[in-house]
């Protein structure tokens, strides 16, 4: 299935880096009864993700949360340790880092891409979504390499402003 507006986010267990190391996080519980902005990147510490995509959300986190968003999260097909290190490197404490190490969530929503030719395995497409109570209200997928447009913090802010 490829996720679309109006679809329910599947309940899959991801990992997040807690105070005592990796801990389970159910997407069903994480998205329940609140508005969540989730953006996904092809890889933590990769140039486009570290220099453009993540910094936009770090700088605009307070603005996004002020628009009635209860949680702001970043997902990547990396492990929880990498996501925790990237969170520190990017000063992204306002962002919940979600590790989809085996690409289970990414595959379940049809946002996976095969990057094995470049030695990077299965990765996530670059996208962002807004969901309320687990139902997708906005989904923007950037398909052109190196382009952060439909999934940018600015686009998310525009979508939040137009829906309020």
C-alpha positions as CSV (number, residue, x, y, z in Angstrom):
1,X,0.0,0.0,0.0
2,X,1.2,3.5,-0.7
3,X,0.0,5.9,2.0
4,X,-2.5,8.5,0.9
5,X,-4.5,11.4,2.5
6,X,-7.3,9.9,4.5
7,X,-5.5,6.7,5.3
8,X,-4.8,5.5,8.8
9,X,-1.2,5.2,9.9
10,X,-0.4,1.5,10.5
11,X,0.4,0.4,14.0
12,X,4.1,-0.7,13.9
13,X,6.7,-0.8,16.6
14,X,9.6,1.6,16.0
15,X,12.5,2.4,18.2
16,X,13.5,5.7,19.9
17,X,16.6,6.4,21.9
18,X,15.5,6.8,25.5
19,X,17.5,7.7,28.6
20,X,18.5,4.0,29.0
21,X,19.0,3.3,25.3
22,X,16.7,2.1,22.6
23,X,13.0,1.7,23.6
24,X,10.0,0.5,21.7
25,X,7.5,3.1,20.4
26,X,4.1,2.0,18.9
27,X,3.0,4.2,16.1
28,X,-0.6,3.5,17.0
29,X,-0.1,5.0,20.5
30,X,2.2,7.8,19.2
31,X,-0.4,9.1,16.7
32,X,-3.5,8.5,18.8
33,X,-5.7,11.4,19.9
34,X,-3.3,14.1,18.7
35,X,-1.9,16.0,15.7
36,X,1.5,14.8,14.6
37,X,3.9,16.1,12.0
38,X,6.2,13.4,10.8
39,X,9.0,14.0,8.3
40,X,11.1,11.2,6.9
41,X,14.6,11.3,5.5
42,X,16.7,8.9,3.4
43,X,19.4,8.8,6.1
44,X,20.7,10.5,9.2
45,X,23.9,12.4,8.7
46,X,23.6,12.4,4.9
47,X,24.2,15.8,3.3
48,X,20.8,16.8,2.1
49,X,19.2,15.6,5.3
50,X,21.7,17.2,7.6
51,X,22.3,20.5,5.7
52,X,18.7,21.2,4.5
53,X,15.9,19.0,5.7
54,X,16.5,18.6,9.4
55,X,17.7,22.2,10.0
56,X,14.5,23.6,8.6
57,X,12.5,21.6,11.2
58,X,14.9,22.5,14.0
59,X,14.6,26.2,13.3
60,X,10.8,26.1,12.8
61,X,9.9,23.5,15.5
62,X,8.4,26.1,17.9
63,X,6.4,27.6,15.0
64,X,5.1,24.2,14.0
65,X,4.2,23.2,17.5
66,X,2.4,26.6,18.0
67,X,0.0,25.7,15.2
68,X,-1.7,23.1,17.3
69,X,0.7,20.3,16.6
70,X,1.2,18.0,19.6
71,X,4.3,16.2,18.4
72,X,7.0,16.7,15.7
73,X,8.9,13.6,14.7
74,X,11.6,12.5,12.3
75,X,11.9,9.0,10.9
76,X,14.7,7.3,9.1
77,X,15.8,3.8,8.3
78,X,18.6,3.9,10.8
79,X,19.0,2.5,14.3
80,X,18.0,4.3,17.5
81,X,21.7,5.0,18.4
82,X,22.3,6.8,15.1
83,X,19.1,8.7,15.4
84,X,20.0,9.7,19.0
85,X,23.4,10.9,17.9
86,X,21.9,12.8,14.9
87,X,19.4,14.5,17.3
88,X,22.3,15.7,19.4
89,X,24.4,16.8,16.4
90,X,21.4,18.8,15.0
91,X,20.3,20.3,18.3
92,X,16.9,18.7,17.6
93,X,15.6,18.1,21.1
94,X,12.1,19.3,20.2
95,X,11.9,16.5,17.6
96,X,11.1,12.9,18.5
97,X,13.5,10.7,16.6
98,X,12.0,7.5,15.2
99,X,14.3,4.6,14.1
100,X,12.8,2.3,11.5
101,X,15.9,0.1,11.4
102,X,14.4,-2.7,9.4
103,X,12.2,-0.5,7.2
104,X,9.1,-2.2,8.5
105,X,7.0,1.1,8.8
106,X,8.6,2.5,5.7
107,X,7.6,-0.6,3.6
108,X,4.2,-0.8,5.2
109,X,3.3,2.7,3.9
110,X,5.0,2.2,0.5
111,X,7.6,4.9,1.1
112,X,10.6,2.6,0.6
113,X,13.3,3.0,-2.0
114,X,16.0,0.6,-3.0
115,X,19.4,2.3,-2.6
116,X,21.4,-0.9,-2.7
117,X,23.2,0.1,-5.9
118,X,24.9,2.9,-3.9
119,X,25.6,0.6,-0.9
120,X,22.9,2.1,1.3
121,X,20.3,-0.7,1.4
122,X,16.6,0.0,1.7
123,X,15.9,3.6,2.6
124,X,12.9,5.9,3.0
125,X,11.7,8.4,0.5
126,X,11.9,12.0,1.6
127,X,8.4,12.9,2.8
128,X,6.4,14.8,5.4
129,X,2.9,14.2,6.7
130,X,0.4,15.8,9.0
131,X,-1.9,13.3,10.8
132,X,-4.7,13.8,13.3
133,X,-5.6,10.8,15.5
134,X,-3.6,8.6,13.1
135,X,-5.3,9.7,9.9
136,X,-3.3,11.4,7.3
137,X,-4.4,15.0,6.5
138,X,-1.4,16.0,4.3
139,X,1.3,14.0,2.6
140,X,4.1,15.6,0.6
141,X,6.7,13.4,-1.1
142,X,9.8,14.8,-2.7
143,X,10.9,12.5,-5.6
144,X,13.6,14.5,-7.2
145,X,17.0,13.8,-5.8
146,X,18.3,16.6,-3.6
147,X,15.1,18.5,-3.6
148,X,13.4,19.4,-0.3
149,X,10.1,21.1,-1.2
150,X,6.9,19.2,-0.5
151,X,8.4,17.8,2.7
152,X,10.0,21.0,4.0
153,X,9.2,22.7,7.3
154,X,8.0,25.8,5.4
155,X,5.5,23.7,3.4
156,X,4.3,22.0,6.6
157,X,3.8,25.5,8.2
158,X,1.8,26.6,5.1
159,X,-0.4,23.5,5.2
160,X,-1.0,24.0,9.0
161,X,-1.9,27.7,8.4
162,X,-4.4,26.9,5.7
163,X,-6.1,24.2,7.7
164,X,-6.6,26.3,10.8
